Amino acid sequence: MGYFATGTVRDNRIEHCPVESIKVVAKKERGYYDYRFEKLSETFVVRWNDNSVVTVASTCHTISLLSNVSRYSKKISSKIKIPQPNMVTAYNKHMGGVDLCDNLISTYRIKIRGKKWWWPIFTNFIDVALVNSWKIWKFVNRDDKKSLLAFRREVTNYLLRTPVKIEKNSSTGHASQFALQCENLIDSSGHYLSKIIDGKRRRCRYCHTHSRYMCQTCQIALHIKCFKDFHNI
């Protein structure tokens, strides 16, 4: 498909590749390897005996050049040098990208639950996009030490302050009353309205009755209907 890849594979994933079996390779000395090359798909497979038998497949690396790696030998109670195919060296050098991404996602994962089966997949797409965007940001702005949490907060604040146009289309029906009210929740100066975090009601600065909403920029309580009128004073 035009993509290059290198990774470990299980024994039952290489189909009829005539590479020596795991049992045979395991009885060989440490550092022993056997390999095959499939011309049609240009796939290289190597089976290498280390602490255990490892099978690596690649569409961009081969076994050469061999490198020597240090391993501890119980027989002589000291470290020895054993040959390592280039495919295994490249895999060890670049592995861990997916694991690192999963680790970063789990740190600040979106925890809003939904009843739809596709909701976890959708929120995971957002988390992956944020982590990848943060990585690109760090690469472009190497002097900026902005953390992932700070980056997510900045993206969230930007989205909250960006006005959203609600298009009224006869084919999709009329916009709900709540959606129409949301047009007034964000004004041109960046003020936005949201629910009070502690849930306690406060007196609206405009009509002086209790409200569960407040302007996060002004830090004052306001109703949805009072938000626009107050900021036009």
MORAQUI-V654494 format. One record per pair of residues at least 6 apart in sequence whose C-alpha atoms are under 6 Angstrom apart, sorted by sequence separation. I is the first residue (numbers start at 1). GAP is how many residues later the second one is. If there is no record, write none. Layout:
i=[I:I]
gap=[GAP:GAP]
This chain:
i=[37:48:72:73:168:186:203:204:214:37:47:72:185:203:204:214:47:71:185:202:203:213:214:36:46:71:201:202:213:35:46:70:201:213:35:45:70:201:34:45:69:211:34:44:68:69:33:44:68:33:43:68:32:43:67:68:196:32:67:195:196:204:31:66:195:204:30:31:66:194:202:30:66:194:65:193:63:64:105:193:63:192:63:62:61:191:161:9:8:9:8:7:7:6:31:6:31:5:5:4:4]
gap=[6:6:6:6:6:6:6:6:6:7:7:7:7:7:7:7:8:8:8:8:8:8:8:9:9:9:9:9:9:10:10:10:10:10:11:11:11:11:12:12:12:12:13:13:13:13:14:14:14:15:15:15:16:16:16:16:16:17:17:17:17:17:18:18:18:18:19:19:19:19:19:20:20:20:21:21:22:22:22:22:23:23:24:25:26:26:29:46:47:47:48:49:50:51:51:52:52:53:54:55:56]
